[in-house]
């Protein structure tokens, strides 16, 4: 549970009136600290032990854990709420593809190709699966290490290494240690053997327990040894049990502030549901029910795309519309005589306009004005898409350097900004009122393009 300022002030030295933290009183500093508006190091009189205690109190109830490295690293945890409408979700669950070393070489190659190439463009985003889970199932250590080397050398995605044999697990870890792989499973039976190897070469681990009590006791034991990059793997072997455990872990960590379960979780639809469609449905449930990692035995474009879209919908902050960057965009390699259109930066508006321009087969420039993710009419009503602000944007966008003409097409629904926009542009641009509906661009744009070329 979030710590309050009144609780934090009890830990402060209460030197009055020093104001060295930038606040008039220790209470004001504590209140700001509790809301995230300042940092504990602003107080010069706190000893290191108290600082560490306050940092621990302020830490999100679910710890941040990172697997992988570089641009493709995957972060889990740092969540602060059960339901996204309470605040927001920060880290969407990683979608993983399981590869067993018992699979045929051509099947392994096919799966590696999928993780590298199967991706979708969706409202300006690239949607794709995130990681590979490599499963030691053959009993042949050399074959498994060969699989790990192949995945490591031919991809740059995060890796999960799965082996009940600790010697094999840590040998595989050494092959790809710089990729920061996740090791699974660490259990109460092998934890004593695993701890020194993890401490020797710090690596995130996923712990498996046959009950939530055993998971909690394992995290406490690991914390005592200084190991906290931990992911929880409830030992549920059926979907109902898995949903129960995932929900309990989230509620215990956030509502009760129970730190021993305050870690991200991993779910294995690949082991719970054998049928392809049932597995995808299980993955869908785990997206809703708080899993930080979800491992599938296989997928194709028809099963992966809806899974990724569901994840996007759940993990897009509902308080803020999706927007694209403010700048001008080129459609179909335009030249100095191509039409110039302006619109707002609501992602859906931009992609509808650019798609409509592309459908006419007429190259053009689409200038996108930042309107805080609002559609054109809503942005105009909110004062974020008026003649003066659009004019300032056009001036600084650089579009004047790309075209020889000075004709700018505005959306028909905001025709009333025409005069103010002409004034803002010092009458140097002719403002053309475009159609009210995007679907009408197909008839409107060809005549404009013809007139620009004289």
C-alpha beads as a LAMMPS data file, in Angstrom:
LAMMPS data file: protein, C-alpha beads

454 atoms
453 bonds

1 atom types
1 bond types

-500.0 500.0 xlo xhi
-500.0 500.0 ylo yhi
-500.0 500.0 zlo zhi

Masses

1 110.0

Atoms # bond

1 1 1 0.000 0.000 0.000
2 1 1 1.287 3.555 -0.748
3 1 1 3.096 5.149 2.180
4 1 1 1.699 8.491 3.369
5 1 1 3.545 11.716 4.057
6 1 1 2.516 11.571 7.733
7 1 1 4.300 8.214 8.010
8 1 1 7.429 9.455 6.275
9 1 1 7.750 12.583 8.389
10 1 1 8.341 10.392 11.448
11 1 1 11.569 9.184 9.823
12 1 1 12.892 12.666 9.053
13 1 1 15.275 14.547 11.379
14 1 1 12.859 17.503 11.779
15 1 1 15.568 20.181 11.867
16 1 1 13.690 23.445 11.888
17 1 1 13.771 25.622 9.937
18 1 1 16.634 24.425 7.697
19 1 1 14.759 24.477 4.329
20 1 1 17.812 22.899 2.681
21 1 1 15.566 20.389 0.888
22 1 1 13.757 23.243 -0.843
23 1 1 10.588 22.971 1.255
24 1 1 9.496 25.122 4.211
25 1 1 9.030 22.200 6.631
26 1 1 9.888 18.528 6.976
27 1 1 6.184 17.743 6.691
28 1 1 5.948 19.538 3.338
29 1 1 9.006 17.616 2.163
30 1 1 7.480 14.319 3.357
31 1 1 4.200 15.003 1.546
32 1 1 6.039 15.760 -1.683
33 1 1 8.217 12.678 -1.189
34 1 1 5.165 10.460 -0.775
35 1 1 3.638 11.759 -4.023
36 1 1 6.845 11.268 -6.008
37 1 1 7.472 14.989 -6.373
38 1 1 10.980 14.907 -4.916
39 1 1 13.706 12.443 -3.935
40 1 1 15.049 11.343 -0.582
41 1 1 18.569 12.611 -1.302
42 1 1 17.320 16.213 -1.108
43 1 1 17.515 15.989 2.687
44 1 1 21.194 16.371 3.686
45 1 1 20.643 15.152 7.263
46 1 1 19.378 11.616 6.601
47 1 1 21.748 8.766 7.370
48 1 1 22.182 5.972 4.829
49 1 1 20.167 3.451 6.837
50 1 1 17.154 5.762 7.033
51 1 1 17.480 6.659 3.350
52 1 1 17.435 2.960 2.449
53 1 1 14.359 2.431 4.638
54 1 1 12.498 5.321 3.004
55 1 1 13.466 4.155 -0.496
56 1 1 12.124 0.699 0.375
57 1 1 8.871 2.216 1.654
58 1 1 8.477 4.286 -1.505
59 1 1 9.272 1.415 -3.864
60 1 1 6.357 0.185 -5.996
61 1 1 4.616 -2.810 -4.408
62 1 1 5.709 -5.003 -7.331
63 1 1 9.446 -4.938 -7.972
64 1 1 10.872 -3.998 -11.350
65 1 1 12.698 -6.921 -12.989
66 1 1 14.509 -6.713 -16.331
67 1 1 15.474 -9.566 -18.631
68 1 1 17.405 -9.212 -21.839
69 1 1 19.681 -6.325 -22.703
70 1 1 19.979 -3.373 -25.030
71 1 1 17.047 -2.055 -27.023
72 1 1 15.136 -5.325 -26.751
73 1 1 15.293 -5.669 -22.974
74 1 1 11.985 -6.514 -21.345
75 1 1 10.897 -4.858 -18.104
76 1 1 8.261 -6.309 -15.780
77 1 1 6.737 -5.098 -12.558
78 1 1 6.718 -1.605 -11.045
79 1 1 2.939 -1.873 -11.062
80 1 1 1.042 0.070 -8.419
81 1 1 -2.628 -0.750 -9.029
82 1 1 -4.848 -3.758 -9.547
83 1 1 -7.112 -2.166 -12.165
84 1 1 -5.788 0.187 -14.795
85 1 1 -8.542 2.793 -14.301
86 1 1 -7.148 3.387 -10.797
87 1 1 -3.979 4.859 -12.271
88 1 1 -2.264 3.059 -15.143
89 1 1 -0.351 -0.091 -16.016
90 1 1 3.317 0.455 -16.810
91 1 1 4.693 -2.732 -18.357
92 1 1 2.788 -4.919 -20.772
93 1 1 3.417 -8.658 -20.390
94 1 1 6.112 -10.137 -22.580
95 1 1 4.887 -12.758 -25.053
96 1 1 7.320 -15.653 -25.401
97 1 1 7.656 -18.552 -27.831
98 1 1 8.669 -21.938 -26.441
99 1 1 11.310 -23.988 -28.265
100 1 1 12.050 -27.459 -26.979
101 1 1 15.365 -29.106 -27.808
102 1 1 13.324 -32.220 -28.705
103 1 1 11.848 -30.442 -31.704
104 1 1 13.224 -31.083 -35.179
105 1 1 15.839 -28.671 -36.494
106 1 1 13.550 -27.310 -39.204
107 1 1 10.845 -26.606 -36.617
108 1 1 13.374 -24.804 -34.422
109 1 1 14.492 -22.701 -37.385
110 1 1 10.864 -21.909 -38.202
111 1 1 10.199 -20.667 -34.668
112 1 1 13.339 -18.544 -34.571
113 1 1 12.258 -17.023 -37.874
114 1 1 8.828 -16.240 -36.407
115 1 1 10.233 -14.375 -33.430
116 1 1 12.409 -12.319 -35.779
117 1 1 9.997 -11.624 -38.609
118 1 1 6.366 -12.051 -37.519
119 1 1 5.280 -8.500 -36.700
120 1 1 2.421 -6.166 -37.484
121 1 1 2.053 -2.425 -38.039
122 1 1 -0.880 -1.150 -36.016
123 1 1 -1.734 2.560 -35.617
124 1 1 1.885 3.491 -36.145
125 1 1 3.211 0.879 -33.728
126 1 1 5.070 -2.339 -34.448
127 1 1 3.447 -5.246 -32.631
128 1 1 5.431 -8.446 -32.150
129 1 1 6.276 -11.214 -29.698
130 1 1 9.124 -10.415 -27.342
131 1 1 11.251 -13.389 -26.346
132 1 1 12.218 -17.041 -26.698
133 1 1 11.836 -19.678 -23.987
134 1 1 14.332 -22.519 -24.513
135 1 1 13.301 -25.811 -22.927
136 1 1 15.692 -28.610 -21.957
137 1 1 13.529 -31.661 -22.619
138 1 1 15.708 -34.065 -24.601
139 1 1 18.069 -35.097 -21.800
140 1 1 20.968 -34.308 -24.126
141 1 1 22.953 -31.426 -22.608
142 1 1 24.987 -30.790 -25.756
143 1 1 21.856 -30.504 -27.886
144 1 1 20.314 -28.001 -25.487
145 1 1 23.465 -25.891 -25.365
146 1 1 23.547 -25.973 -29.140
147 1 1 19.958 -24.666 -29.180
148 1 1 20.869 -21.886 -26.752
149 1 1 23.851 -20.873 -28.900
150 1 1 21.701 -20.813 -32.028
151 1 1 19.019 -18.643 -30.406
152 1 1 21.664 -16.375 -28.879
153 1 1 23.605 -15.881 -32.107
154 1 1 20.684 -15.531 -34.505
155 1 1 18.417 -13.233 -32.452
156 1 1 18.763 -10.336 -30.042
157 1 1 15.580 -11.006 -28.056
158 1 1 15.498 -11.813 -24.327
159 1 1 15.784 -15.503 -23.433
160 1 1 14.183 -17.734 -20.813
161 1 1 16.179 -20.874 -20.034
162 1 1 14.098 -23.780 -18.724
163 1 1 15.760 -26.802 -17.164
164 1 1 15.175 -28.949 -14.079
165 1 1 18.858 -29.917 -14.237
166 1 1 20.845 -27.177 -12.485
167 1 1 24.124 -28.083 -14.175
168 1 1 22.501 -27.746 -17.594
169 1 1 20.646 -24.562 -16.569
170 1 1 23.736 -22.701 -15.444
171 1 1 25.861 -24.024 -18.308
172 1 1 23.251 -22.559 -20.646
173 1 1 23.275 -19.317 -18.654
174 1 1 27.015 -19.015 -19.187
175 1 1 26.498 -19.249 -22.959
176 1 1 24.305 -16.148 -23.008
177 1 1 25.007 -14.414 -19.685
178 1 1 25.468 -11.000 -21.303
179 1 1 21.880 -11.280 -22.622
180 1 1 20.669 -11.358 -18.988
181 1 1 18.455 -14.450 -19.430
182 1 1 15.736 -15.535 -17.016
183 1 1 16.487 -18.895 -15.351
184 1 1 13.615 -21.264 -14.538
185 1 1 12.770 -23.093 -12.323
186 1 1 14.414 -22.320 -8.986
187 1 1 12.623 -24.316 -6.270
188 1 1 12.993 -25.104 -2.588
189 1 1 14.780 -28.322 -3.625
190 1 1 17.501 -26.618 -5.684
191 1 1 17.695 -23.108 -4.198
192 1 1 20.754 -23.862 -2.049
193 1 1 22.633 -25.033 -5.119
194 1 1 21.431 -22.129 -7.240
195 1 1 22.149 -19.208 -4.894
196 1 1 25.968 -19.172 -5.093
197 1 1 25.864 -19.488 -8.886
198 1 1 23.391 -16.634 -9.192
199 1 1 25.422 -14.435 -6.856
200 1 1 28.605 -15.233 -8.759
201 1 1 27.048 -14.009 -12.011
202 1 1 23.842 -12.066 -11.185
203 1 1 20.961 -13.267 -13.324
204 1 1 17.182 -12.897 -12.931
205 1 1 15.486 -16.096 -11.792
206 1 1 11.948 -17.454 -11.827
207 1 1 10.999 -19.401 -8.726
208 1 1 8.387 -22.152 -8.756
209 1 1 6.425 -23.233 -5.720
210 1 1 3.643 -25.724 -5.135
211 1 1 1.813 -23.058 -3.098
212 1 1 1.890 -19.309 -2.596
213 1 1 3.280 -19.891 0.903
214 1 1 6.271 -21.700 -0.547
215 1 1 6.828 -18.864 -3.039
216 1 1 6.799 -16.330 -0.221
217 1 1 9.284 -18.335 1.854
218 1 1 11.579 -18.631 -1.169
219 1 1 11.562 -14.883 -1.860
220 1 1 12.396 -14.182 1.789
221 1 1 15.281 -16.650 1.676
222 1 1 16.575 -15.155 -1.569
223 1 1 16.270 -11.589 -0.261
224 1 1 18.421 -12.541 2.736
225 1 1 21.144 -13.560 0.269
226 1 1 20.819 -10.290 -1.674
227 1 1 18.930 -11.805 -4.654
228 1 1 15.848 -9.800 -5.603
229 1 1 15.633 -10.040 -9.401
230 1 1 12.905 -12.622 -9.013
231 1 1 9.852 -13.651 -11.038
232 1 1 7.118 -15.758 -9.449
233 1 1 5.856 -18.929 -11.145
234 1 1 2.865 -20.308 -9.241
235 1 1 2.769 -24.074 -9.526
236 1 1 -0.810 -24.140 -10.830
237 1 1 -1.377 -26.940 -13.332
238 1 1 -4.836 -25.832 -14.487
239 1 1 -6.333 -22.572 -15.687
240 1 1 -8.669 -21.951 -12.758
241 1 1 -5.875 -22.435 -10.246
242 1 1 -3.565 -20.187 -12.265
243 1 1 -6.120 -17.356 -12.381
244 1 1 -6.678 -17.715 -8.636
245 1 1 -2.952 -17.549 -7.886
246 1 1 -2.203 -14.638 -10.223
247 1 1 -5.058 -12.623 -8.725
248 1 1 -4.079 -13.431 -5.147
249 1 1 -0.446 -12.443 -5.748
250 1 1 -1.431 -9.096 -7.263
251 1 1 -3.916 -8.287 -4.496
252 1 1 -1.570 -9.383 -1.709
253 1 1 1.254 -7.211 -3.062
254 1 1 -0.796 -4.094 -3.799
255 1 1 -3.713 -4.101 -1.356
256 1 1 -1.975 -5.678 1.629
257 1 1 1.552 -4.504 0.877
258 1 1 2.825 -8.081 1.315
259 1 1 6.412 -7.700 0.084
260 1 1 7.273 -11.435 -0.147
261 1 1 4.831 -11.663 -3.089
262 1 1 5.692 -8.247 -4.535
263 1 1 7.294 -9.547 -7.735
264 1 1 6.161 -9.937 -11.363
265 1 1 4.826 -13.321 -12.432
266 1 1 5.210 -15.729 -15.312
267 1 1 2.479 -17.922 -16.826
268 1 1 2.796 -20.967 -19.073
269 1 1 -0.289 -21.512 -21.246
270 1 1 2.015 -23.833 -23.214
271 1 1 1.969 -26.282 -20.276
272 1 1 -1.596 -25.675 -19.067
273 1 1 -3.540 -25.913 -22.345
274 1 1 -2.410 -28.259 -25.094
275 1 1 -4.968 -27.356 -27.756
276 1 1 -3.883 -24.374 -29.868
277 1 1 -7.046 -22.307 -29.498
278 1 1 -7.374 -23.080 -25.786
279 1 1 -3.782 -21.988 -25.318
280 1 1 -4.428 -18.633 -26.981
281 1 1 -7.570 -18.160 -24.875
282 1 1 -5.521 -18.924 -21.752
283 1 1 -2.955 -16.335 -22.859
284 1 1 -5.786 -13.830 -23.274
285 1 1 -6.856 -14.440 -19.673
286 1 1 -3.308 -14.015 -18.387
287 1 1 -3.028 -10.672 -20.205
288 1 1 -6.054 -9.528 -18.206
289 1 1 -5.011 -11.245 -15.013
290 1 1 -1.658 -9.705 -14.295
291 1 1 1.019 -12.051 -15.714
292 1 1 4.318 -10.325 -16.479
293 1 1 5.462 -13.018 -18.921
294 1 1 3.328 -15.377 -21.002
295 1 1 4.889 -18.347 -22.815
296 1 1 3.155 -19.991 -25.797
297 1 1 4.117 -23.260 -27.452
298 1 1 3.505 -21.787 -30.907
299 1 1 1.564 -19.132 -32.787
300 1 1 0.877 -17.856 -36.281
301 1 1 -0.269 -14.516 -37.653
302 1 1 -3.927 -15.351 -36.982
303 1 1 -3.451 -16.170 -33.301
304 1 1 -0.651 -13.734 -32.481
305 1 1 -2.201 -10.538 -33.895
306 1 1 -5.388 -10.576 -31.757
307 1 1 -3.289 -11.455 -28.705
308 1 1 -1.000 -8.477 -29.303
309 1 1 -3.923 -6.133 -29.962
310 1 1 -5.588 -7.220 -26.728
311 1 1 -2.343 -6.551 -24.886
312 1 1 -2.070 -3.116 -26.519
313 1 1 -5.648 -2.240 -25.569
314 1 1 -5.211 -3.297 -21.953
315 1 1 -1.844 -1.612 -21.500
316 1 1 -2.587 1.660 -23.272
317 1 1 -3.201 4.329 -20.642
318 1 1 -6.943 5.114 -20.879
319 1 1 -6.368 8.650 -19.603
320 1 1 -4.375 9.717 -22.646
321 1 1 -5.316 9.356 -26.338
322 1 1 -2.771 7.825 -28.651
323 1 1 -0.884 10.458 -30.605
324 1 1 1.847 10.602 -33.225
325 1 1 4.849 12.905 -33.302
326 1 1 4.352 16.521 -34.412
327 1 1 6.087 16.954 -37.774
328 1 1 5.356 16.626 -41.475
329 1 1 5.135 13.114 -42.923
330 1 1 5.859 12.100 -46.506
331 1 1 3.360 9.888 -48.303
332 1 1 4.458 8.138 -51.524
333 1 1 7.708 10.095 -52.007
334 1 1 6.343 13.608 -52.618
335 1 1 8.258 16.348 -54.445
336 1 1 8.274 20.153 -54.419
337 1 1 4.908 20.342 -56.220
338 1 1 3.028 17.851 -54.058
339 1 1 -0.063 18.826 -51.999
340 1 1 0.362 19.798 -48.347
341 1 1 -2.340 18.852 -45.837
342 1 1 -2.544 19.596 -42.123
343 1 1 -4.328 17.602 -39.425
344 1 1 -4.144 16.857 -35.700
345 1 1 -1.930 14.226 -34.083
346 1 1 -4.598 11.800 -32.906
347 1 1 -3.127 8.546 -34.189
348 1 1 -6.349 7.385 -35.813
349 1 1 -6.827 10.717 -37.607
350 1 1 -3.279 10.707 -38.958
351 1 1 -3.449 7.151 -40.272
352 1 1 -6.848 7.676 -41.862
353 1 1 -5.616 10.827 -43.620
354 1 1 -2.305 9.322 -44.757
355 1 1 -4.073 6.146 -45.950
356 1 1 -6.599 8.223 -47.897
357 1 1 -3.796 10.219 -49.533
358 1 1 -1.976 6.999 -50.375
359 1 1 -5.169 5.537 -51.887
360 1 1 -5.319 8.431 -54.375
361 1 1 -1.816 7.461 -55.563
362 1 1 -0.894 11.152 -55.348
363 1 1 2.277 11.823 -53.320
364 1 1 1.775 14.412 -50.620
365 1 1 2.850 15.868 -47.291
366 1 1 0.713 15.397 -44.184
367 1 1 1.595 17.990 -41.543
368 1 1 0.631 16.732 -38.088
369 1 1 0.019 19.400 -35.441
370 1 1 0.336 18.348 -31.801
371 1 1 -3.153 18.577 -30.308
372 1 1 -2.487 16.325 -27.300
373 1 1 -3.871 13.327 -29.136
374 1 1 -7.265 14.863 -29.915
375 1 1 -9.172 14.637 -33.188
376 1 1 -9.416 17.789 -35.328
377 1 1 -12.872 18.985 -34.266
378 1 1 -12.329 18.179 -30.589
379 1 1 -8.921 19.855 -30.685
380 1 1 -10.432 22.977 -32.263
381 1 1 -13.126 23.104 -29.562
382 1 1 -10.411 22.773 -26.891
383 1 1 -8.350 25.596 -28.410
384 1 1 -5.539 23.266 -29.484
385 1 1 -6.076 23.485 -33.259
386 1 1 -6.759 27.115 -34.059
387 1 1 -5.401 29.410 -36.752
388 1 1 -2.641 30.916 -34.637
389 1 1 -1.221 27.622 -33.276
390 1 1 -1.476 25.834 -36.634
391 1 1 0.285 28.790 -38.266
392 1 1 3.137 28.663 -35.764
393 1 1 3.496 24.938 -36.388
394 1 1 3.611 25.353 -40.182
395 1 1 6.314 28.028 -39.827
396 1 1 8.591 25.892 -37.685
397 1 1 7.856 22.543 -39.371
398 1 1 10.196 23.166 -42.313
399 1 1 7.566 22.288 -44.906
400 1 1 8.117 25.644 -46.637
401 1 1 11.601 24.463 -47.584
402 1 1 10.220 21.311 -49.222
403 1 1 7.672 22.795 -51.619
404 1 1 7.730 25.635 -54.160
405 1 1 4.024 26.388 -53.903
406 1 1 2.287 27.981 -50.921
407 1 1 -1.030 26.183 -50.724
408 1 1 -2.144 24.468 -47.520
409 1 1 -5.185 22.204 -47.245
410 1 1 -7.053 22.282 -43.937
411 1 1 -9.814 19.897 -42.784
412 1 1 -13.282 21.000 -43.853
413 1 1 -14.675 20.620 -40.351
414 1 1 -12.506 23.498 -39.125
415 1 1 -13.014 25.787 -42.124
416 1 1 -13.545 28.680 -39.714
417 1 1 -9.819 28.828 -38.865
418 1 1 -9.031 29.816 -42.482
419 1 1 -8.817 33.580 -41.909
420 1 1 -6.860 33.388 -38.660
421 1 1 -4.467 30.884 -40.229
422 1 1 -3.841 33.163 -43.233
423 1 1 -3.074 36.007 -40.833
424 1 1 -0.760 33.799 -38.758
425 1 1 1.128 32.902 -41.938
426 1 1 1.349 36.580 -42.961
427 1 1 -0.810 35.918 -46.028
428 1 1 2.099 34.017 -47.579
429 1 1 0.069 30.804 -47.891
430 1 1 -3.224 30.250 -49.654
431 1 1 -5.475 28.259 -47.334
432 1 1 -7.661 25.700 -49.122
433 1 1 -10.592 24.219 -47.224
434 1 1 -10.625 20.482 -47.788
435 1 1 -13.550 18.072 -47.556
436 1 1 -15.299 17.463 -44.249
437 1 1 -14.949 13.689 -44.599
438 1 1 -11.690 11.857 -45.250
439 1 1 -13.450 9.593 -47.757
440 1 1 -13.918 12.598 -50.052
441 1 1 -10.172 13.129 -50.487
442 1 1 -10.224 10.696 -53.396
443 1 1 -12.201 13.159 -55.532
444 1 1 -10.757 16.345 -54.035
445 1 1 -6.994 15.742 -54.136
446 1 1 -6.442 14.991 -57.878
447 1 1 -7.733 18.420 -58.930
448 1 1 -5.571 20.158 -56.325
449 1 1 -2.487 18.189 -57.398
450 1 1 -3.117 19.083 -61.040
451 1 1 -3.420 22.798 -60.231
452 1 1 -0.116 22.764 -58.315
453 1 1 1.720 21.560 -61.383
454 1 1 0.174 24.256 -63.514

Bonds

1 1 1 2
2 1 2 3
3 1 3 4
4 1 4 5
5 1 5 6
6 1 6 7
7 1 7 8
8 1 8 9
9 1 9 10
10 1 10 11
11 1 11 12
12 1 12 13
13 1 13 14
14 1 14 15
15 1 15 16
16 1 16 17
17 1 17 18
18 1 18 19
19 1 19 20
20 1 20 21
21 1 21 22
22 1 22 23
23 1 23 24
24 1 24 25
25 1 25 26
26 1 26 27
27 1 27 28
28 1 28 29
29 1 29 30
30 1 30 31
31 1 31 32
32 1 32 33
33 1 33 34
34 1 34 35
35 1 35 36
36 1 36 37
37 1 37 38
38 1 38 39
39 1 39 40
40 1 40 41
41 1 41 42
42 1 42 43
43 1 43 44
44 1 44 45
45 1 45 46
46 1 46 47
47 1 47 48
48 1 48 49
49 1 49 50
50 1 50 51
51 1 51 52
52 1 52 53
53 1 53 54
54 1 54 55
55 1 55 56
56 1 56 57
57 1 57 58
58 1 58 59
59 1 59 60
60 1 60 61
61 1 61 62
62 1 62 63
63 1 63 64
64 1 64 65
65 1 65 66
66 1 66 67
67 1 67 68
68 1 68 69
69 1 69 70
70 1 70 71
71 1 71 72
72 1 72 73
73 1 73 74
74 1 74 75
75 1 75 76
76 1 76 77
77 1 77 78
78 1 78 79
79 1 79 80
80 1 80 81
81 1 81 82
82 1 82 83
83 1 83 84
84 1 84 85
85 1 85 86
86 1 86 87
87 1 87 88
88 1 88 89
89 1 89 90
90 1 90 91
91 1 91 92
92 1 92 93
93 1 93 94
94 1 94 95
95 1 95 96
96 1 96 97
97 1 97 98
98 1 98 99
99 1 99 100
100 1 100 101
101 1 101 102
102 1 102 103
103 1 103 104
104 1 104 105
105 1 105 106
106 1 106 107
107 1 107 108
108 1 108 109
109 1 109 110
110 1 110 111
111 1 111 112
112 1 112 113
113 1 113 114
114 1 114 115
115 1 115 116
116 1 116 117
117 1 117 118
118 1 118 119
119 1 119 120
120 1 120 121
121 1 121 122
122 1 122 123
123 1 123 124
124 1 124 125
125 1 125 126
126 1 126 127
127 1 127 128
128 1 128 129
129 1 129 130
130 1 130 131
131 1 131 132
132 1 132 133
133 1 133 134
134 1 134 135
135 1 135 136
136 1 136 137
137 1 137 138
138 1 138 139
139 1 139 140
140 1 140 141
141 1 141 142
142 1 142 143
143 1 143 144
144 1 144 145
145 1 145 146
146 1 146 147
147 1 147 148
148 1 148 149
149 1 149 150
150 1 150 151
151 1 151 152
152 1 152 153
153 1 153 154
154 1 154 155
155 1 155 156
156 1 156 157
157 1 157 158
158 1 158 159
159 1 159 160
160 1 160 161
161 1 161 162
162 1 162 163
163 1 163 164
164 1 164 165
165 1 165 166
166 1 166 167
167 1 167 168
168 1 168 169
169 1 169 170
170 1 170 171
171 1 171 172
172 1 172 173
173 1 173 174
174 1 174 175
175 1 175 176
176 1 176 177
177 1 177 178
178 1 178 179
179 1 179 180
180 1 180 181
181 1 181 182
182 1 182 183
183 1 183 184
184 1 184 185
185 1 185 186
186 1 186 187
187 1 187 188
188 1 188 189
189 1 189 190
190 1 190 191
191 1 191 192
192 1 192 193
193 1 193 194
194 1 194 195
195 1 195 196
196 1 196 197
197 1 197 198
198 1 198 199
199 1 199 200
200 1 200 201
201 1 201 202
202 1 202 203
203 1 203 204
204 1 204 205
205 1 205 206
206 1 206 207
207 1 207 208
208 1 208 209
209 1 209 210
210 1 210 211
211 1 211 212
212 1 212 213
213 1 213 214
214 1 214 215
215 1 215 216
216 1 216 217
217 1 217 218
218 1 218 219
219 1 219 220
220 1 220 221
221 1 221 222
222 1 222 223
223 1 223 224
224 1 224 225
225 1 225 226
226 1 226 227
227 1 227 228
228 1 228 229
229 1 229 230
230 1 230 231
231 1 231 232
232 1 232 233
233 1 233 234
234 1 234 235
235 1 235 236
236 1 236 237
237 1 237 238
238 1 238 239
239 1 239 240
240 1 240 241
241 1 241 242
242 1 242 243
243 1 243 244
244 1 244 245
245 1 245 246
246 1 246 247
247 1 247 248
248 1 248 249
249 1 249 250
250 1 250 251
251 1 251 252
252 1 252 253
253 1 253 254
254 1 254 255
255 1 255 256
256 1 256 257
257 1 257 258
258 1 258 259
259 1 259 260
260 1 260 261
261 1 261 262
262 1 262 263
263 1 263 264
264 1 264 265
265 1 265 266
266 1 266 267
267 1 267 268
268 1 268 269
269 1 269 270
270 1 270 271
271 1 271 272
272 1 272 273
273 1 273 274
274 1 274 275
275 1 275 276
276 1 276 277
277 1 277 278
278 1 278 279
279 1 279 280
280 1 280 281
281 1 281 282
282 1 282 283
283 1 283 284
284 1 284 285
285 1 285 286
286 1 286 287
287 1 287 288
288 1 288 289
289 1 289 290
290 1 290 291
291 1 291 292
292 1 292 293
293 1 293 294
294 1 294 295
295 1 295 296
296 1 296 297
297 1 297 298
298 1 298 299
299 1 299 300
300 1 300 301
301 1 301 302
302 1 302 303
303 1 303 304
304 1 304 305
305 1 305 306
306 1 306 307
307 1 307 308
308 1 308 309
309 1 309 310
310 1 310 311
311 1 311 312
312 1 312 313
313 1 313 314
314 1 314 315
315 1 315 316
316 1 316 317
317 1 317 318
318 1 318 319
319 1 319 320
320 1 320 321
321 1 321 322
322 1 322 323
323 1 323 324
324 1 324 325
325 1 325 326
326 1 326 327
327 1 327 328
328 1 328 329
329 1 329 330
330 1 330 331
331 1 331 332
332 1 332 333
333 1 333 334
334 1 334 335
335 1 335 336
336 1 336 337
337 1 337 338
338 1 338 339
339 1 339 340
340 1 340 341
341 1 341 342
342 1 342 343
343 1 343 344
344 1 344 345
345 1 345 346
346 1 346 347
347 1 347 348
348 1 348 349
349 1 349 350
350 1 350 351
351 1 351 352
352 1 352 353
353 1 353 354
354 1 354 355
355 1 355 356
356 1 356 357
357 1 357 358
358 1 358 359
359 1 359 360
360 1 360 361
361 1 361 362
362 1 362 363
363 1 363 364
364 1 364 365
365 1 365 366
366 1 366 367
367 1 367 368
368 1 368 369
369 1 369 370
370 1 370 371
371 1 371 372
372 1 372 373
373 1 373 374
374 1 374 375
375 1 375 376
376 1 376 377
377 1 377 378
378 1 378 379
379 1 379 380
380 1 380 381
381 1 381 382
382 1 382 383
383 1 383 384
384 1 384 385
385 1 385 386
386 1 386 387
387 1 387 388
388 1 388 389
389 1 389 390
390 1 390 391
391 1 391 392
392 1 392 393
393 1 393 394
394 1 394 395
395 1 395 396
396 1 396 397
397 1 397 398
398 1 398 399
399 1 399 400
400 1 400 401
401 1 401 402
402 1 402 403
403 1 403 404
404 1 404 405
405 1 405 406
406 1 406 407
407 1 407 408
408 1 408 409
409 1 409 410
410 1 410 411
411 1 411 412
412 1 412 413
413 1 413 414
414 1 414 415
415 1 415 416
416 1 416 417
417 1 417 418
418 1 418 419
419 1 419 420
420 1 420 421
421 1 421 422
422 1 422 423
423 1 423 424
424 1 424 425
425 1 425 426
426 1 426 427
427 1 427 428
428 1 428 429
429 1 429 430
430 1 430 431
431 1 431 432
432 1 432 433
433 1 433 434
434 1 434 435
435 1 435 436
436 1 436 437
437 1 437 438
438 1 438 439
439 1 439 440
440 1 440 441
441 1 441 442
442 1 442 443
443 1 443 444
444 1 444 445
445 1 445 446
446 1 446 447
447 1 447 448
448 1 448 449
449 1 449 450
450 1 450 451
451 1 451 452
452 1 452 453
453 1 453 454
